[in-house]
Amino acid sequence: MKSFDVAIIGAGIIGASAAFELAGTKLRVVVLDRQQPGLEASWAAAGMLSPAPDSPRDIPLVPLGRESLKLYPNFVAAIEEVSGRSTAYAREGALEIFRAPHGENDRDHRVSQCRRLRIAAEAVSMEAARSWEGEIGPAAHAAAWLPEEGTVEPRLLMDAAVSAARNRGVEFRTNSEVTGLLIDGARCSGVLAGEEKISAGHVIVAAGCFSSRIGRETDLVARYAPTRPVRGQMIALRPNGAHLKRVLRSERGYLVPRGDGRIVAGSTSEEAGYEKRVTPAGVRRILDNALELFPALAGAEIVETWSGLRPGTPDDLPILGPTDIEGLLIATGHYRNGILLSAVTAKLIREWVTTGRATFDTRAFSPLRFAERKSLAQNAR
Ligand SMILES: Cc1cc2nc3c(=O)[nH]c(=O)nc-3n(C[C@H](O)[C@H](O)[C@H](O)COP(=O)(O)OP(=O)(O)OC[C@H]3O[C@@H](n4cnc5c(N)ncnc54)[C@H](O)[C@@H]3O)c2cc1C
C-alpha cells in the first residue's frame, strides 16, 4: 500500500492550494481527483475577491474573508513564483451600483454595514463613478466604492496552483475517484480509490459540492460535510469598443473585467441538483442585468457561456477543520467564496496538520456542528 503524510480528496482550488502550502513544509502529499484537476466550481468562478456580505447569513464569514484578502498578495506571489505562471491577480476595487428610487438610502446603508464589519467602503457620486467607468447605465442612481477588493482569473489561478504544487513534489492522481475512507477504530488512516488503498497520516476532504457523496454507503463524510450543489451560470462577452476596469456589481449580478478585455457577467443561483446546464432563463437574467449596468455591452460578442456548481452548505458557511475522527479534516462548503477563501483555507490546513491548532478562530465553521445536530436529533427521536 502506498503511503503519504497527507491525502487530499479533490483537486479544485481548495485541494490544490492546501497541497501547495503543505508541500512547503516538506510533507509528502497526494491529491486525488476523479477527473483532471480544476474542472468544477473553481473553473467556473468569476474570480471576485470580495469579503463584503451578500446577505445577513454571510456575516459570520466576513472576518475569515477579510483575513484571506489580506493573505492574497503573498499567496498568489508564492504560487506565481513556484509555478512560473500568472494568476492575473489585480486589486482595482469594486463599484456597487444602486438603482432608483431608494438608491442613495440603500447605498448609505451598505457603506455603514461594510464599515461596521471593518471593510473599507465609501459613498461616491455618480459623476465620480462615471468618470472611472464611463459606460455605467442610466438606471444607476448611487454608487459605493470598495477600494480593497481584488480579482483573479480562476482558471489561471487553478493551473498555476496545480503546477506550483507539482513543482513542490505533490503527486496528483487524476481519474482517481475516492470511494471511501479507511477507518481503524476512531482513526482515519487513508482513502480507498476504487480497488486501491492509499495510506495517509491525514486525510482532507476537499471535494467541493461532491464531498457529501464520498462513501455514501456509510454516510460518514456527509455527517461532517452535508454539501449540496448550487448552480451558477456565467457569460463571457467581448465588448466592441467599451472598456471596464473595475468590478461592477448590483443586487442582481456583476460584471468582472478580464485582462484581455473580455467581461464576465454573472450569475444565477439555482437549486438544480448536479445538472450543469446553461438555460435560456439563466442567460436572459444575466444579460438583463449586464445591459442595465453597462448598456454598451448590447453589441458585444458572446464568446462563452458555462455553468458550475457551488459547494453550498445548510447554513451557507464553509466547513473547515478537524473532525472527531483522528486524522480526518474537512475543507469544503466554500459556496460563493472559495476563490477568495483559498488563501486562508490553505494556511489553516497547514496549521492543523503541522501543529494541531489554528491561529484563527474557526469555531463557527467546525465540521462538528452538523454531526452534533444530527446526533441531537437522533437522541430526541
Ligand atoms: C458561477 C460561479 C461563480 C463564482 N464566483 C466566485 C467568485 O467570484 N469569487 C469566489 O471567491 N468564489 C466564487 N465562486 C465559488 C468558488 O468557485 C467555489 O467556492 C470554489 O471553487 C470551491 O472550490 P473547491 O476546490 O472546494 O471545489 P471544486 O472546484 O468544485 O473542486 C472539487 C474537486 O473535487 C473532485 N472530486 C469530487 N468528488 C471526488 C471524489 N469522490 N474523488 C476524487 N475527487 C473528487 C472534483 O472532480 C473537483 O475537481 C463561484 C462559483 C460559481 C459556480
PDBQT file of the ligand as one rigid body, heavy atoms in Angstrom, charges set to zero:
ROOT
HETATM    1  C1  LIG A 401     -20.695  30.644 -11.309  1.00  0.00    +0.000 C 
HETATM    2  C2  LIG A 401     -19.793  30.717 -10.103  1.00  0.00    +0.000 A 
HETATM    3  C3  LIG A 401     -19.183  31.927  -9.772  1.00  0.00    +0.000 A 
HETATM    4  C4  LIG A 401     -18.357  32.008  -8.657  1.00  0.00    +0.000 A 
HETATM    5  N1  LIG A 401     -17.706  33.179  -8.411  1.00  0.00    +0.000 NA
HETATM    6  C5  LIG A 401     -16.856  33.263  -7.348  1.00  0.00    +0.000 A 
HETATM    7  C6  LIG A 401     -16.131  34.460  -7.099  1.00  0.00    +0.000 A 
HETATM    8  O1  LIG A 401     -16.253  35.442  -7.839  1.00  0.00    +0.000 OA
HETATM    9  N2  LIG A 401     -15.305  34.503  -6.024  1.00  0.00    +0.000 N 
HETATM   10  C7  LIG A 401     -15.138  33.442  -5.185  1.00  0.00    +0.000 A 
HETATM   11  O2  LIG A 401     -14.374  33.549  -4.210  1.00  0.00    +0.000 OA
HETATM   12  N3  LIG A 401     -15.795  32.273  -5.409  1.00  0.00    +0.000 NA
HETATM   13  C8  LIG A 401     -16.650  32.164  -6.463  1.00  0.00    +0.000 A 
HETATM   14  N4  LIG A 401     -17.331  31.010  -6.699  1.00  0.00    +0.000 N 
HETATM   15  C9  LIG A 401     -17.227  29.907  -5.721  1.00  0.00    +0.000 C 
HETATM   16  C10 LIG A 401     -15.973  29.080  -5.941  1.00  0.00    +0.000 C 
HETATM   17  O3  LIG A 401     -15.869  28.771  -7.304  1.00  0.00    +0.000 OA
HETATM   18  C11 LIG A 401     -16.053  27.798  -5.111  1.00  0.00    +0.000 C 
HETATM   19  O4  LIG A 401     -16.366  28.079  -3.761  1.00  0.00    +0.000 OA
HETATM   20  C12 LIG A 401     -14.685  27.078  -5.141  1.00  0.00    +0.000 C 
HETATM   21  O5  LIG A 401     -14.245  26.947  -6.468  1.00  0.00    +0.000 OA
HETATM   22  C13 LIG A 401     -14.781  25.720  -4.484  1.00  0.00    +0.000 C 
HETATM   23  O6  LIG A 401     -13.559  25.068  -4.679  1.00  0.00    +0.000 OA
HETATM   24  P1  LIG A 401     -13.364  23.547  -4.282  1.00  0.00    +0.000 P 
HETATM   25  O7  LIG A 401     -11.953  23.207  -4.553  1.00  0.00    +0.000 OA
HETATM   26  O8  LIG A 401     -13.893  23.335  -2.907  1.00  0.00    +0.000 OA
HETATM   27  O9  LIG A 401     -14.378  22.751  -5.228  1.00  0.00    +0.000 OA
HETATM   28  P2  LIG A 401     -14.319  22.367  -6.769  1.00  0.00    +0.000 P 
HETATM   29  O10 LIG A 401     -13.630  23.391  -7.571  1.00  0.00    +0.000 OA
HETATM   30  O11 LIG A 401     -15.714  22.003  -7.155  1.00  0.00    +0.000 OA
HETATM   31  O12 LIG A 401     -13.394  21.077  -6.796  1.00  0.00    +0.000 OA
HETATM   32  C14 LIG A 401     -13.781  19.849  -6.236  1.00  0.00    +0.000 C 
HETATM   33  C15 LIG A 401     -12.937  18.768  -6.898  1.00  0.00    +0.000 C 
HETATM   34  O13 LIG A 401     -13.218  17.512  -6.243  1.00  0.00    +0.000 OA
HETATM   35  C16 LIG A 401     -13.245  16.496  -7.235  1.00  0.00    +0.000 C 
HETATM   36  N5  LIG A 401     -13.990  15.366  -6.695  1.00  0.00    +0.000 N 
HETATM   37  C17 LIG A 401     -15.317  15.298  -6.399  1.00  0.00    +0.000 A 
HETATM   38  N6  LIG A 401     -15.630  14.103  -5.874  1.00  0.00    +0.000 NA
HETATM   39  C18 LIG A 401     -14.469  13.384  -5.822  1.00  0.00    +0.000 A 
HETATM   40  C19 LIG A 401     -14.151  12.071  -5.375  1.00  0.00    +0.000 A 
HETATM   41  N7  LIG A 401     -15.056  11.256  -4.842  1.00  0.00    +0.000 N 
HETATM   42  N8  LIG A 401     -12.875  11.653  -5.502  1.00  0.00    +0.000 NA
HETATM   43  C20 LIG A 401     -11.921  12.457  -6.028  1.00  0.00    +0.000 A 
HETATM   44  N9  LIG A 401     -12.179  13.729  -6.463  1.00  0.00    +0.000 NA
HETATM   45  C21 LIG A 401     -13.438  14.183  -6.348  1.00  0.00    +0.000 A 
HETATM   46  C22 LIG A 401     -13.898  17.184  -8.437  1.00  0.00    +0.000 C 
HETATM   47  O14 LIG A 401     -13.612  16.492  -9.626  1.00  0.00    +0.000 OA
HETATM   48  C23 LIG A 401     -13.275  18.574  -8.366  1.00  0.00    +0.000 C 
HETATM   49  O15 LIG A 401     -12.091  18.659  -9.132  1.00  0.00    +0.000 OA
HETATM   50  C24 LIG A 401     -18.147  30.872  -7.834  1.00  0.00    +0.000 A 
HETATM   51  C25 LIG A 401     -18.736  29.668  -8.178  1.00  0.00    +0.000 A 
HETATM   52  C26 LIG A 401     -19.537  29.568  -9.308  1.00  0.00    +0.000 A 
HETATM   53  C27 LIG A 401     -20.126  28.257  -9.692  1.00  0.00    +0.000 C 
ENDROOT
TORSDOF 0
